[in-house]
Amino acid sequence: MATVNPDPDFDVVMLGTDIGIYGLARAFHERYGIVSTVISRVVAGPVKNSRIIRVIDLGEEAGRPETLAALEQEGRRRKAAGRTTLLLSNADTFSRMLSEQAEWLRQWYVVPAVDGSVLDISADKVEFARVCGELDIPTPRTLVQDFTGADAPDWSPEDVDLTFPVVAKPAVGAAYEGLVFEGKQKIYLVDTPAQLRDIFDRVKRSGFRDRFVVQELIPGDDTAMRSITAYVDSSGQATLLATAQVLLQEHTPLAIGNPAAMVTTPFPELMEQAERFLTHVGYRGFANFDVKLDPRDGVMKFFEMNPRIGRNNYYVTAAGANVAEFITTDLIEKRSHDQVVVRNEILYSVLPQPLLRRYLSGEARALHQRVSAKGVHHPLVYRDTLWRKGYVAMAKANYVKKYQTYYPRPTDSGF
């Protein structure tokens, strides 16, 4: 493992407030000793009262103008002090904002923003499925419901030529994240056409004017899910490839689908397919893919790509490939990094282990038992403040209530 640089010659500013941001800040602190600055309108527990993060609290009423103003102020101050500053984010809305404002922000920051046309392809589940089809990368059968004309008096949702139950979700996360309405979920399991019409009606009334995708339901519990994380440098080379088998996902309505426990395991075919997709579309930066093993035909099927490093990025760092090093080597040191394929096997988990074991059986339980014996890696468990130790303990305990409420026992579908 690389040694810590006691006097890094650059700063890090981030947008966001979840455990993914803390995981990134932790990676920079572990590798370079950096205390990152986080700009946020909500100071949530994952970034609160930390020795490795300085938080700029914009307040809950702040929007995009206030965020950009804070970025300008921070950027001007650091540039005047002669500092090089790396600007990072880990949310769809921020990815879009940085892409749109990259030229302006580069007055003060090093901005690893995805080009707008590339973002339009990679962040859009409809376009993602289309490109995967061109590249012979398997995906679930996907239909599209377009809400862009939903203000017309004669608008109505189209019929769905799929066998129910199906899965419905927004095609572009950035168009959906800020909406507030009763019954909102990140992903919907839909049992009947009538239920789908009801969901579409609520989505329409919320003001959503983009597209939803409706996909065939791939059977299999959470252990059939796979995660891929990659970094593509400025020259177009994939310098980081990591994969993991999910053991259990989160199941609250607005977090469903986020892995809560994973074992890093190399899946060479998935790495090759992900690298092929990223090369084909000309992608640069961090990317995260969601994939599921279809038990009906034994084929791994790609669901989507997130144009960012992902909420659970610390699983890569915990496995020995510190994510901070790849982007720093590329954009700060401006040199190439040898490709790293993560092969080390570790258990990443935000859950109490007795709770996790309750949901595992067979091969997954044996895998957990074997790998957990070597230790459990939690992104928030770090040499930080006493307050944070209490927060992590409380967050773990809260998971017991969450699973009892939303997912009291494992199901064959993962819903």
Phi, psi and chi 1 to 4 in degrees:
 res  aa     phi    psi   chi1   chi2   chi3   chi4
   1 MET       -  140.8 -178.5  172.3  -68.5      -
   2 ALA   -66.4  149.6      -      -      -      -
   3 THR   -82.1  156.4   57.7      -      -      -
   4 VAL   -76.0  135.4  171.5      -      -      -
   5 ASN   -85.4  114.9 -179.7   -7.8      -      -
   6 PRO   -70.8  -14.9   27.1  -34.5      -      -
   7 ASP  -138.6   71.9 -175.4   23.9      -      -
   8 PRO   -63.5  143.8   25.2  -34.8      -      -
   9 ASP   -98.9   26.6   57.5   -3.0      -      -
  10 PHE  -150.4  162.4   67.9  101.9      -      -
  11 ASP  -113.9  165.0  -62.6  -24.3      -      -
  12 VAL  -129.8  126.8  177.0      -      -      -
  13 VAL  -118.8  135.9  170.9      -      -      -
  14 MET  -129.3  154.0  -58.4 -175.2 -168.1      -
  15 LEU  -113.2  124.9  -61.7  172.7      -      -
  16 GLY   136.4  179.5      -      -      -      -
  17 THR  -153.9   11.1 -169.9      -      -      -
  18 ASP   -97.7 -175.0   69.0   -3.7      -      -
  19 ILE   -67.5  -21.1   64.4  171.1      -      -
  20 GLY   -66.3  -38.5      -      -      -      -
  21 ILE   -67.4  -42.4  -71.0  -65.2      -      -
  22 TYR   -63.6  -40.6 -172.9   88.8      -      -
  23 GLY   -59.4  -40.6      -      -      -      -
  24 LEU   -65.6  -46.6  -94.6  176.7      -      -
  25 ALA   -60.7  -39.4      -      -      -      -
  26 ARG   -63.8  -40.2  177.6  175.0  174.4  177.7
  27 ALA   -61.2  -44.3      -      -      -      -
  28 PHE   -67.4  -34.2  -82.3   98.9      -      -
  29 HIS   -71.2  -42.5 -169.6  -97.6      -      -
  30 GLU   -62.3  -42.4  -74.0 -176.3    2.5      -
  31 ARG   -87.1  -38.2  175.7   62.1 -178.9   85.0
  32 TYR  -123.0   -1.9  -59.0  100.9      -      -
  33 GLY    71.3   17.8      -      -      -      -
  34 ILE   -80.8  137.8  -72.8  175.3      -      -
  35 VAL   -96.4  111.0  174.5      -      -      -
  36 SER   -79.5  154.0  -61.5      -      -      -
  37 THR  -104.9  127.9  -64.8      -      -      -
  38 VAL  -113.7  126.1  168.6      -      -      -
  39 ILE  -102.7  123.5  -62.2  174.9      -      -
  40 SER  -153.7  153.9  178.4      -      -      -
  41 ARG   -93.1  -10.1   63.4 -177.7 -175.2   87.6
  42 VAL  -135.1  122.7  178.0      -      -      -
  43 VAL   -92.4   87.4 -174.9      -      -      -
  44 ALA   -81.2  165.4      -      -      -      -
  45 GLY   -52.2  -40.7      -      -      -      -
  46 PRO   -58.7  -24.8  -29.1   37.1      -      -
  47 VAL  -116.5    4.7  -60.5      -      -      -
  48 LYS   -84.4  142.5 -170.7  175.5 -177.4  179.8
  49 ASN    51.9   51.2  -66.6  -23.3      -      -
  50 SER  -114.1  145.8  171.2      -      -      -
  51 ARG   -78.3  -18.0  -69.8 -166.4 -177.3  103.0
  52 ILE  -103.3    3.1   69.4  168.8      -      -
  53 ILE  -136.5  131.7  -67.2  174.2      -      -
  54 ARG  -103.8  122.3  166.7 -176.4  171.2 -108.9
  55 VAL  -102.7  132.4  178.1      -      -      -
  56 ILE  -104.6  110.3  -62.8  176.1      -      -
  57 ASP   -90.8  112.5 -177.9    3.2      -      -
  58 LEU   -85.5  -15.2  -59.7 -179.6      -      -
  59 GLY    90.2  151.1      -      -      -      -
  60 GLU   -65.0  -23.9  -66.9 -172.1   17.7      -
  61 GLU   -82.1   -8.3  -60.6  -57.8  -43.3      -
  62 ALA   -68.4  145.5      -      -      -      -
  63 GLY  -126.0 -157.3      -      -      -      -
  64 ARG   -61.2  -43.7  178.9  166.7  172.1  156.4
  65 PRO   -59.4  -41.3  -24.5   34.9      -      -
  66 GLU   -68.1  -36.3  -70.7   78.8   11.3      -
  67 THR   -65.1  -44.6  -59.8      -      -      -
  68 LEU   -65.6  -37.1  -69.7  173.1      -      -
  69 ALA   -64.1  -41.0      -      -      -      -
  70 ALA   -66.3  -37.9      -      -      -      -
  71 LEU   -64.0  -41.3  -76.1  171.5      -      -
  72 GLU   -63.2  -45.1  179.2  177.3   -3.3      -
  73 GLN   -61.2  -47.0 -177.4  177.7    6.3      -
  74 GLU   -64.2  -42.6  -82.0  -63.9  -62.0      -
  75 GLY   -63.9  -45.0      -      -      -      -
  76 ARG   -61.2  -42.7  -72.7 -175.3 -179.1  -81.8
  77 ARG   -63.4  -43.5 -177.4  175.7   67.0   81.1
  78 ARG   -72.2  -37.7  -67.1  167.4 -170.0  -87.0
  79 LYS   -65.6  -38.7 -173.8  173.6 -177.5  178.9
  80 ALA   -62.6  -29.0      -      -      -      -
  81 ALA   -86.6    2.8      -      -      -      -
  82 GLY    78.6   22.1      -      -      -      -
  83 ARG   -96.8  138.9  -58.5  -66.2  -66.8  175.9
  84 THR   -86.3  131.5  -61.8      -      -      -
  85 THR  -128.2  127.1  -54.6      -      -      -
  86 LEU   -92.7  129.8 -176.9   61.7      -      -
  87 LEU  -109.9  123.0  177.0   58.8      -      -
  88 LEU  -129.4  157.0  -57.8  172.7      -      -
  89 SER  -146.6  169.9   68.1      -      -      -
  90 ASN  -150.5   49.0 -168.8   31.9      -      -
  91 ALA  -150.6  150.0      -      -      -      -
  92 ASP   -59.7  -42.4  -69.6  -22.2      -      -
  93 THR   -64.0  -39.5   50.2      -      -      -
  94 PHE   -71.8  -35.4  -70.4  140.1      -      -
  95 SER   -59.2  -43.4  -65.0      -      -      -
  96 ARG   -66.1  -43.1  175.6   63.7   62.0  178.8
  97 MET   -63.2  -44.1 -175.3 -177.0   76.6      -
  98 LEU   -66.0  -35.3  -65.1 -172.7      -      -
  99 SER   -64.0  -44.3  177.3      -      -      -
 100 GLU   -71.8  -31.3  -66.7  172.5   -9.7      -
 101 GLN  -106.2   11.4  -59.5  -67.2  -31.8      -
 102 ALA   -57.2  -45.9      -      -      -      -
 103 GLU   -61.9  -43.2 -175.7  175.2   -6.2      -
 104 TRP   -65.9  -44.1  177.3   71.6      -      -
 105 LEU   -68.1  -25.3  -71.8  165.9      -      -
 106 ARG   -71.9   -1.1  -76.1  179.5  177.0  134.4
 107 GLN   -63.1  -29.1  -62.7  176.5   83.3      -
 108 TRP  -127.0  -19.9  -46.6  -68.7      -      -
 109 TYR  -125.6  157.6  -63.4   96.8      -      -
 110 VAL   -87.8  116.1  176.1      -      -      -
 111 VAL  -117.3  108.1 -174.3      -      -      -
 112 PRO   -83.2   58.4   30.2  -33.4      -      -
 113 ALA   -83.7  143.7      -      -      -      -
 114 VAL   -78.8  134.5 -179.5      -      -      -
 115 ASP   -55.2  140.0  178.9   77.4      -      -
 116 GLY   -55.0  -44.0      -      -      -      -
 117 SER   -67.2  -35.1   61.0      -      -      -
 118 VAL   -71.4  -38.5  177.0      -      -      -
 119 LEU   -63.3  -38.1 -173.5   62.5      -      -
 120 ASP   -60.0  -32.1  -70.6  -19.7      -      -
 121 ILE   -82.0  -50.8  -65.3  172.9      -      -
 122 SER   -75.4  -32.9   54.0      -      -      -
 123 ALA   -87.1   -9.3      -      -      -      -
 124 ASP   -99.7  117.3 -173.7  -39.4      -      -
 125 LYS   -64.1  -28.3  -63.6  176.1 -177.9   63.3
 126 VAL   -69.1  -50.0  177.2      -      -      -
 127 GLU   -66.1  -36.9  -71.6  -61.8  -59.3      -
 128 PHE   -58.7  -47.4  175.1   77.3      -      -
 129 ALA   -63.6  -37.4      -      -      -      -
 130 ARG   -63.5  -46.9  179.0 -173.8   63.7   78.4
 131 VAL   -66.1  -40.2  174.1      -      -      -
 132 CYS   -58.7  -39.3  -77.1      -      -      -
 133 GLY   -61.4  -40.3      -      -      -      -
 134 GLU   -64.4  -30.4  -66.1  175.8   -5.1      -
 135 LEU   -98.8    7.0  -60.7  175.8      -      -
 136 ASP    58.9   36.8  -66.8  -35.5      -      -
 137 ILE   -98.5  119.3  -63.5  173.5      -      -
 138 PRO   -64.0  139.8  -19.3   32.0      -      -
 139 THR  -139.1  161.6   61.6      -      -      -
 140 PRO   -67.1  154.9  -14.1   26.8      -      -
 141 ARG   -62.2  130.1 -172.7  179.0  172.3 -149.7
 142 THR  -129.0  129.5  -58.9      -      -      -
 143 LEU  -114.4  161.0  -57.1  178.5      -      -
 144 VAL  -122.1  134.6 -177.2      -      -      -
 145 GLN  -114.9  116.2  175.5   58.3   62.8      -
 146 ASP   -95.0  122.7 -166.0  -16.7      -      -
 147 PHE  -100.8    2.5  -74.4   83.2      -      -
 148 THR   -63.2  -26.1   56.5      -      -      -
 149 GLY  -104.6   22.0      -      -      -      -
 150 ALA   -70.3  -10.8      -      -      -      -
 151 ASP   -79.2  -13.4  -69.1  -36.0      -      -
 152 ALA   -68.6  139.5      -      -      -      -
 153 PRO   -63.2  -26.1   19.2  -31.0      -      -
 154 ASP   -97.3   10.9   60.4  -14.9      -      -
 155 TRP   -71.1  140.5 -176.7   90.5      -      -
 156 SER  -152.9  150.6   62.6      -      -      -
 157 PRO   -67.4  150.4   21.6  -31.6      -      -
 158 GLU   -79.8  155.1  -61.1  177.5   12.7      -
 159 ASP   -68.9  149.0  -67.1  -27.4      -      -
 160 VAL  -108.7  116.8  173.7      -      -      -
 161 ASP   -90.8   61.1 -180.0   25.1      -      -
 162 LEU  -136.7  155.3  -70.1  172.7      -      -
 163 THR   -79.9  126.7  -59.3      -      -      -
 164 PHE   -80.5  151.3  -76.4   77.9      -      -
 165 PRO   -72.3  155.8   25.5  -33.0      -      -
 166 VAL  -129.6  172.7  -63.1      -      -      -
 167 VAL  -116.2  133.4  174.2      -      -      -
 168 ALA  -124.2  141.5      -      -      -      -
 169 LYS  -162.0  157.4   51.2 -168.7  173.7 -177.3
 170 PRO   -65.0  142.7   22.3  -32.3      -      -
 171 ALA   -69.5  -34.2      -      -      -      -
 172 VAL  -127.5  115.0 -178.9      -      -      -
 173 GLY   -61.4  -36.1      -      -      -      -
 174 ALA   -63.1  -27.6      -      -      -      -
 175 ALA   -80.0   -9.2      -      -      -      -
 176 TYR  -117.4  -26.3 -174.8   75.4      -      -
 177 GLU   -57.1  -39.9  -76.3  179.2  -15.4      -
 178 GLY   -84.4   -3.8      -      -      -      -
 179 LEU   -77.7  147.6  -60.9  177.3      -      -
 180 VAL  -129.3  121.0  178.5      -      -      -
 181 PHE  -159.8  158.2   59.6   91.1      -      -
 182 GLU   -64.1  133.6 -176.2  177.7   -5.1      -
 183 GLY    81.5   10.3      -      -      -      -
 184 LYS   -63.5  134.9  179.8 -177.9  178.0 -178.1
 185 GLN  -134.3  158.0  -62.5 -177.9   30.5      -
 186 LYS   -71.5  -42.3  179.9 -176.2  175.3 -174.6
 187 ILE  -137.5  140.8  -55.8  170.0      -      -
 188 TYR  -113.8  129.8  -60.6   86.5      -      -
 189 LEU   -91.5  121.8  173.9   65.3      -      -
 190 VAL  -117.4  119.7 -171.2      -      -      -
 191 ASP   -87.3  -28.7  -67.9  -41.6      -      -
 192 THR  -140.9  158.8   65.5      -      -      -
 193 PRO   -58.3  -36.8  -26.5   35.6      -      -
 194 ALA   -64.1  -40.2      -      -      -      -
 195 GLN   -65.1  -38.9 -175.6 -176.0   -1.8      -
 196 LEU   -64.6  -41.2 -176.6   61.7      -      -
 197 ARG   -62.3  -38.4  -74.1 -167.0  -64.8  -88.9
 198 ASP   -64.9  -42.8  177.2   64.7      -      -
 199 ILE   -62.2  -46.2  -68.4  168.3      -      -
 200 PHE   -62.8  -34.9  -78.1  166.7      -      -
 201 ASP   -65.1  -43.5 -178.3   60.2      -      -
 202 ARG   -67.2  -38.4  -78.8 -176.1  -82.7  133.3
 203 VAL   -63.7  -43.3  168.4      -      -      -
 204 LYS   -61.6  -47.2  173.6 -170.3  171.3 -176.7
 205 ARG   -66.8  -21.1  -73.8 -172.0  -80.9  111.5
 206 SER   -74.4  -12.7   75.6      -      -      -
 207 GLY   100.9    4.6      -      -      -      -
 208 PHE   -65.6  125.8 -178.0   79.3      -      -
 209 ARG  -133.2   47.6  -67.3  -60.9  179.8  -93.3
 210 ASP  -127.1 -139.4 -152.2  -70.7      -      -
 211 ARG  -126.6  147.6  -69.5  155.2  -58.8  144.7
 212 PHE  -107.3  151.6 -108.6   61.9      -      -
 213 VAL  -110.9  143.9  -65.5      -      -      -
 214 VAL  -119.5  121.9 -177.7      -      -      -
 215 GLN  -121.7  152.7  -66.1  179.2  -29.0      -
 216 GLU   -61.3  144.6   63.7  171.8  -32.9      -
 217 LEU   -79.6  119.9  174.9   66.0      -      -
 218 ILE   -86.0  118.6  -55.6  -63.2      -      -
 219 PRO   -66.8  167.5   23.1  -31.3      -      -
 220 GLY   117.1  143.0      -      -      -      -
 221 ASP   -81.0 -170.8   64.4   14.2      -      -
 222 ASP   -60.3  -28.0  -70.2   -4.4      -      -
 223 THR   -69.9   -9.7   62.1      -      -      -
 224 ALA   -83.3   -7.9      -      -      -      -
 225 MET   -82.1  148.8  -66.3  -61.4  -59.0      -
 226 ARG  -130.5  150.1  -53.8  -70.1 -175.2  -96.4
 227 SER  -121.5  139.4  179.4      -      -      -
 228 ILE  -125.5  131.8  -50.8  170.1      -      -
 229 THR  -123.9  134.8  -60.6      -      -      -
 230 ALA  -139.0  155.3      -      -      -      -
 231 TYR  -128.2  128.8 -177.1   77.4      -      -
 232 VAL  -112.4  123.7 -178.2      -      -      -
 233 ASP   -82.7 -178.7   69.7   11.7      -      -
 234 SER   -62.7  -23.0  -58.7      -      -      -
 235 SER   -89.5   -2.2   69.3      -      -      -
 236 GLY    92.3   10.6      -      -      -      -
 237 GLN   -93.3  132.6  -60.0  -58.3  -53.2      -
 238 ALA   -78.7  102.5      -      -      -      -
 239 THR   -91.6  -12.3   54.2      -      -      -
 240 LEU  -136.5  130.7  169.6   65.4      -      -
 241 LEU  -138.6  123.3  -67.8  166.1      -      -
 242 ALA  -140.7  141.8      -      -      -      -
 243 THR  -133.3  158.0   51.8      -      -      -
 244 ALA  -149.8  150.6      -      -      -      -
 245 GLN   -94.1  128.5  175.3  177.7  -16.9      -
 246 VAL   -77.4  138.7  175.9      -      -      -
 247 LEU  -100.3  -38.1  -63.5 -179.9      -      -
 248 LEU  -155.8  137.4 -171.8   61.2      -      -
 249 GLN  -100.7  166.5  -61.0 -178.4  104.5      -
 250 GLU   -75.2  155.3  -61.6 -149.4   22.3      -
 251 HIS  -134.4   10.9  -75.9  -89.4      -      -
 252 THR   -71.9  153.2   55.4      -      -      -
 253 PRO   -54.5  -38.2  -28.9   36.3      -      -
 254 LEU   -95.7    1.6  -63.4 -179.1      -      -
 255 ALA  -126.3   -0.1      -      -      -      -
 256 ILE   -57.2  137.2 -171.6  167.9      -      -
 257 GLY    99.0  -16.8      -      -      -      -
 258 ASN   -77.7  125.4  -69.0  -32.1      -      -
 259 PRO   -60.7  137.5  -24.6   35.2      -      -
 260 ALA  -108.8  -19.4      -      -      -      -
 261 ALA  -152.1  134.0      -      -      -      -
 262 MET  -145.7  153.9  -64.5 -175.8  -76.4      -
 263 VAL  -117.2  122.7  172.7      -      -      -
 264 THR   -68.2  126.0   53.6      -      -      -
 265 THR  -146.8  130.4  -56.5      -      -      -
 266 PRO   -73.0  127.0   23.0  -30.0      -      -
 267 PHE  -119.6   89.7  -66.9  102.0      -      -
 268 PRO   -56.8  -39.0  -25.4   34.8      -      -
 269 GLU   -64.1  -41.6 -177.6 -179.7    7.7      -
 270 LEU   -65.2  -40.6  -63.5 -174.5      -      -
 271 MET   -61.2  -43.6  -67.5  178.4 -176.8      -
 272 GLU   -63.6  -42.4 -175.0  -82.4  -33.3      -
 273 GLN   -66.3  -42.8  -69.8  169.3  -40.2      -
 274 ALA   -63.0  -45.0      -      -      -      -
 275 GLU   -62.8  -37.6 -175.3  174.1    4.5      -
 276 ARG   -65.5  -41.6 -177.7  150.7   43.7   94.2
 277 PHE   -62.7  -48.6  179.1   93.7      -      -
 278 LEU   -62.4  -40.4  -65.1  167.7      -      -
 279 THR   -65.8  -42.3  -59.5      -      -      -
 280 HIS   -62.0  -41.3  179.0   77.8      -      -
 281 VAL   -89.6   -3.9  -59.0      -      -      -
 282 GLY    74.7   34.9      -      -      -      -
 283 TYR   -75.1  149.3 -168.3   85.9      -      -
 284 ARG  -134.1  141.9  -59.4  -69.9 -174.4  -87.2
 285 GLY   104.1 -163.9      -      -      -      -
 286 PHE   -81.2  145.8  -75.9  112.4      -      -
 287 ALA  -145.2  150.7      -      -      -      -
 288 ASN  -136.6  129.9  176.6 -112.0      -      -
 289 PHE  -114.0  145.7  -64.0   80.1      -      -
 290 ASP  -110.3  130.1  -65.3  -31.7      -      -
 291 VAL  -136.0  150.3 -174.5      -      -      -
 292 LYS  -135.9  138.4 -170.7  171.3 -173.9  179.4
 293 LEU   -78.5  120.6  172.4   63.5      -      -
 294 ASP   -87.2  113.0 -170.5  -24.4      -      -
 295 PRO   -69.6  -15.1   27.4  -34.9      -      -
 296 ARG   -71.3  -32.2  -60.9  169.6  -60.9 -177.4
 297 ASP  -133.3    1.0   55.1   15.8      -      -
 298 GLY    72.5   15.7      -      -      -      -
 299 VAL   -99.7  135.2  174.2      -      -      -
 300 MET   -78.0  124.4  -63.1  -82.8 -166.6      -
 301 LYS  -116.5  127.4  -64.9 -177.8  178.0  175.3
 302 PHE   -80.4  127.0  -80.4   62.1      -      -
 303 PHE   -89.0  -49.3  -77.8    0.3      -      -
 304 GLU  -167.1  167.9   63.1 -174.1   20.5      -
 305 MET  -124.2  132.7 -172.8 -163.7  112.4      -
 306 ASN   -96.8  124.7  -59.6  -58.4      -      -
 307 PRO   -80.3   54.9   31.8  -35.1      -      -
 308 ARG  -166.5  177.3   46.5 -169.6  170.1   82.0
 309 ILE   -76.3  -25.1 -166.0  169.9      -      -
 310 GLY    99.8  153.4      -      -      -      -
 311 ARG   -62.1  -34.8 -175.9  175.5 -173.5  -89.2
 312 ASN  -105.6   34.3  -65.7  -74.5      -      -
 313 ASN   -60.9  -20.5   63.3   80.8      -      -
 314 TYR   -66.1  -15.5 -168.9   73.9      -      -
 315 TYR   -60.9  -31.0   83.4   89.9      -      -
 316 VAL   -71.6  -47.1 -177.1      -      -      -
 317 THR   -61.6  -42.5  -60.5      -      -      -
 318 ALA   -62.1  -28.8      -      -      -      -
 319 ALA   -82.6    1.3      -      -      -      -
 320 GLY   108.2   -0.9      -      -      -      -
 321 ALA  -113.0   85.1      -      -      -      -
 322 ASN   -60.2  118.3 -172.5  -56.5      -      -
 323 VAL   -65.0  -28.1  -66.0      -      -      -
 324 ALA   -62.8  -31.6      -      -      -      -
 325 GLU   -66.9  -34.4 -174.4  172.6  -49.1      -
 326 PHE   -70.6  -44.6  -64.1   88.1      -      -
 327 ILE   -74.7  -32.2 -165.9  166.4      -      -
 328 THR   -68.5  -46.2  -59.7      -      -      -
 329 THR   -57.3  -42.1  -59.5      -      -      -
 330 ASP   -72.8  -54.2  179.2   26.5      -      -
 331 LEU   -98.5  -25.1  -61.5 -177.9      -      -
 332 ILE   -97.1  -50.9  -58.9  -62.0      -      -
 333 GLU   -83.4  -15.9  -60.7  174.0   -2.0      -
 334 LYS    54.1   50.5  -61.3 -173.7 -177.2  -57.4
 335 ARG  -140.6  164.9   59.8 -175.7  179.4   86.8
 336 SER   -82.2  149.8   61.4      -      -      -
 337 HIS  -113.7  135.2 -165.0  -65.7      -      -
 338 ASP   -58.7  144.1  -68.5  -22.4      -      -
 339 GLN   -65.0  134.8 -174.6 -178.5   73.1      -
 340 VAL  -115.7  122.6  173.5      -      -      -
 341 VAL  -108.5  116.0  175.2      -      -      -
 342 VAL   -72.9  120.8  174.4      -      -      -
 343 ARG  -120.1  -12.5  -56.5 -173.7 -172.1  -79.7
 344 ASN   -67.5  138.2 -170.7   27.9      -      -
 345 GLU  -101.7  114.2 -168.1  177.5   59.7      -
 346 ILE  -136.4  159.8   62.2   99.5      -      -
 347 LEU  -100.9  120.9  172.3   62.7      -      -
 348 TYR  -105.1  129.5  166.8   98.4      -      -
 349 SER  -157.2  139.6  175.5      -      -      -
 350 VAL  -103.9    6.1  -62.0      -      -      -
 351 LEU  -104.4  154.0  -55.0  173.4      -      -
 352 PRO   -62.5  135.1  -15.3   27.0      -      -
 353 GLN   -63.9  -36.0  -66.3  -51.1  -68.2      -
 354 PRO   -60.5  -36.8  -26.1   36.5      -      -
 355 LEU   -65.4  -45.6  172.7   64.9      -      -
 356 LEU   -60.9  -43.2  174.7   56.5      -      -
 357 ARG   -61.5  -29.7  -76.3 -167.4  -68.0  -90.1
 358 ARG   -61.7  -24.9  -83.9  174.5   36.9 -163.1
 359 TYR   -99.1    1.5  -72.3   84.1      -      -
 360 LEU  -112.2  147.0  -58.3  178.1      -      -
 361 SER  -150.8  167.2   60.5      -      -      -
 362 GLY    57.6 -133.3      -      -      -      -
 363 GLU   -62.5  -37.5  -67.5 -179.0    2.6      -
 364 ALA   -65.5  -39.1      -      -      -      -
 365 ARG   -67.3  -40.2 -171.4  176.6 -176.9   90.1
 366 ALA   -65.3  -39.9      -      -      -      -
 367 LEU   -61.7  -46.3  174.8   64.6      -      -
 368 HIS   -60.6  -44.1  171.4  -93.2      -      -
 369 GLN   -62.0  -42.2 -177.1  175.3   -0.5      -
 370 ARG   -69.0  -45.5  175.7  170.1   58.2   80.7
 371 VAL   -79.0  -35.8 -179.1      -      -      -
 372 SER   -65.9  -21.9   63.7      -      -      -
 373 ALA   -63.2  -22.1      -      -      -      -
 374 LYS   -90.0   -2.8  -61.3 -174.6  -69.6 -175.7
 375 GLY   122.5  160.5      -      -      -      -
 376 VAL  -120.3  131.8  179.7      -      -      -
 377 HIS  -107.9  111.9  -61.2  -93.8      -      -
 378 HIS  -108.1  128.2 -170.1  -57.9      -      -
 379 PRO   -61.6  -27.5   22.1  -33.9      -      -
 380 LEU   -94.4   -6.1  -56.4 -177.3      -      -
 381 VAL   -88.1  100.6  176.2      -      -      -
 382 TYR  -148.5  169.1 -167.4   45.0      -      -
 383 ARG   -76.2   77.7   54.1  179.8 -169.7  -85.7
 384 ASP  -123.1 -152.9 -147.2  -45.0      -      -
 385 THR   -80.7  162.2   63.5      -      -      -
 386 LEU   -63.2  -37.8 -177.4   60.9      -      -
 387 TRP   -57.2  -39.9 -178.7   91.7      -      -
 388 ARG   -70.2  -31.5  -66.8 -167.3   59.3   80.6
 389 LYS   -60.5  -42.8  -70.3 -176.8  179.0  179.6
 390 GLY   -65.7  -38.9      -      -      -      -
 391 TYR   -63.2  -44.6  170.3   76.3      -      -
 392 VAL   -63.3  -42.4  171.8      -      -      -
 393 ALA   -61.1  -41.8      -      -      -      -
 394 MET   -68.0  -39.8 -176.0  173.5   62.4      -
 395 ALA   -64.3  -40.7      -      -      -      -
 396 LYS   -62.6  -44.8  -75.0 -176.4  177.4 -179.6
 397 ALA   -63.4  -34.8      -      -      -      -
 398 ASN   -66.4  -26.8 -163.6   34.8      -      -
 399 TYR   -62.6  -32.8  -87.4  114.6      -      -
 400 VAL   -59.3  -44.5  176.7      -      -      -
 401 LYS   -67.5  -41.5 -179.6  179.3  179.0 -178.7
 402 LYS   -60.3  -46.0  -72.2  179.7 -179.9  179.1
 403 TYR   -70.6  -35.1  -80.1   87.8      -      -
 404 GLN   -63.4  -34.5 -176.8   60.0   40.5      -
 405 THR   -79.3  -45.7  -58.7      -      -      -
 406 TYR  -106.7  -18.8  -64.4  104.4      -      -
 407 TYR  -155.3   67.4 -165.2   60.4      -      -
 408 PRO   -65.4  -21.9   21.1  -31.8      -      -
 409 ARG  -150.0  153.5   61.7 -171.4   61.0   83.4
 410 PRO   -67.0  147.6   21.3  -30.8      -      -
 411 THR  -120.8  165.4   67.4      -      -      -
 412 ASP   -71.5  -17.6  -67.7  -22.0      -      -
 413 SER  -105.6  -14.0   66.3      -      -      -
 414 GLY    83.0    5.8      -      -      -      -
 415 PHE  -112.9      -  -76.2   92.2      -      -
